[in-house]
Amino acid sequence: MKPQTSLKLTTLASFRLAILPSVLHEIFSVLVELILRFTILIMDKIRELASKRAAVIFTKSSCCMCHSIKALFYEIGASPAVHELDKDSRGIEMAVALRSLGCNPCVPAIFIGGQFVGSAKDVISLHVDGSLKEMLINAKAIWL
């Protein structure tokens, strides 16, 4: 009786090894598809939030550069919509999506007129060369 049991176990093990790669491949394919769909949903949420106001800043409440960029916008006369990722239930996922846009670090991420402008260094460069205020005027974030 033992040889037959051993044969069954060997056959079962061979069957599992033969089917395991295809099952893993299928599971992996499903996971990739779910991640892509979720990423698209998060990107859609970012686009929606970014298009609701003329100036939008994604921040974290503990980020000193975020505070500086917000202060710069207020000083220029703009009142941006501010979305603090650390206070949003989808904040981590939104941070990953912002990073995929090229915002590294992921905050502050600045949108003007619904278009991604960049991070703090990009906005500071625009401010230094005088084009930030013009962009805000064109997007109707400030009036003169």
C-alpha positions in Angstrom: 0.0 0.0 0.0 2.8 2.4 0.6 4.2 2.4 -2.9 0.8 3.4 -4.3 0.4 6.2 -1.7 3.9 7.4 -2.6 3.0 7.3 -6.3 -0.2 9.4 -5.7 1.9 12.0 -3.8 4.5 12.1 -6.5 1.8 12.5 -9.2 0.0 15.2 -7.1 3.3 17.1 -6.6 4.1 16.9 -10.3 0.6 18.2 -11.1 1.0 21.1 -8.7 4.3 22.0 -10.1 3.0 21.8 -13.7 -0.1 24.0 -13.0 1.5 26.4 -10.5 3.3 28.7 -13.0 0.1 29.2 -15.1 -1.9 29.9 -12.0 0.7 32.4 -10.7 0.8 34.0 -14.1 -3.0 34.4 -14.1 -3.0 35.9 -10.5 -0.1 38.2 -11.5 -2.0 39.4 -14.6 -5.2 40.1 -12.6 -3.2 42.0 -9.9 -1.5 44.1 -12.6 -4.9 44.9 -14.2 -6.3 45.9 -10.8 -3.4 48.2 -10.0 -3.6 49.9 -13.4 -7.3 50.5 -13.0 -6.8 51.8 -9.5 -4.0 54.1 -10.7 -6.3 55.5 -13.5 -9.0 56.2 -10.9 -6.5 58.0 -8.7 -5.1 60.0 -11.6 -8.7 60.9 -12.6 -9.3 62.2 -9.0 -6.2 64.3 -9.2 -7.2 65.8 -12.6 -10.7 66.5 -11.2 -9.4 68.3 -8.1 -6.8 70.1 -10.2 -9.4 71.4 -12.6 -11.9 72.7 -10.0 -9.9 75.9 -9.2 -7.5 78.1 -11.1 -4.6 77.2 -8.8 -4.3 74.0 -6.9 -1.6 72.8 -4.6 -1.2 69.2 -3.2 0.6 69.3 0.1 1.4 67.6 3.3 0.7 69.5 6.5 4.2 68.8 7.8 6.1 69.9 4.7 8.0 73.2 5.1 8.3 73.7 1.3 4.6 73.2 0.9 4.1 76.0 3.5 6.5 78.3 1.6 4.8 77.7 -1.8 1.4 78.4 -0.3 2.8 81.6 1.3 4.2 82.6 -2.1 0.8 82.2 -3.8 -1.0 84.2 -1.0 1.7 86.9 -1.3 1.1 87.2 -5.1 -2.6 87.4 -4.4 -3.8 83.9 -5.4 -6.0 81.8 -3.1 -5.2 78.2 -4.3 -7.2 75.2 -3.4 -5.0 73.2 -1.0 -5.3 69.4 -0.7 -3.3 68.0 2.1 -2.5 64.4 1.2 -1.8 63.3 4.8 -5.4 64.2 5.6 -7.0 62.5 2.6 -8.0 58.8 2.8 -6.4 58.2 -0.6 -3.4 60.5 0.1 -0.7 57.8 -0.2 -2.1 56.6 -3.5 -2.3 60.2 -4.7 1.3 60.8 -3.7 2.4 57.9 -5.8 0.4 59.2 -8.8 1.9 62.7 -8.4 5.3 61.1 -8.3 4.5 59.4 -11.6 3.8 62.8 -13.1 7.4 63.7 -12.4 6.9 65.5 -9.1 9.7 64.3 -6.9 9.3 64.7 -4.0 5.6 64.3 -4.5 4.7 67.5 -2.6 4.2 70.3 -3.2 2.6 69.5 -6.5 1.3 72.6 -8.2 -1.4 72.9 -10.9 -2.3 76.2 -12.6 -5.3 76.3 -14.9 -5.7 72.6 -14.6 -2.2 71.9 -15.9 0.6 70.4 -13.9 3.3 73.0 -13.4 5.7 71.1 -11.2 7.1 71.0 -7.7 8.5 73.7 -5.5 11.7 74.2 -7.5 9.7 74.6 -10.7 7.4 77.2 -9.2 10.3 79.1 -7.6 12.0 79.2 -11.0 8.8 80.6 -12.6 8.5 83.2 -9.9 12.1 84.3 -10.3 11.8 84.8 -14.0 8.4 86.5 -13.6 6.2 84.0 -15.4 4.4 82.6 -12.4 2.4 85.7 -11.9 1.5 85.8 -15.6 0.4 82.2 -15.5 -1.8 82.9 -12.5 -3.3 85.9 -14.3 -4.0 83.9 -17.4 -5.6 81.1 -15.4 -7.7 83.8 -13.6 -6.3 82.9 -10.2 -5.5 86.6 -9.6 -6.8 89.8 -11.1 -5.0 93.1 -11.6 
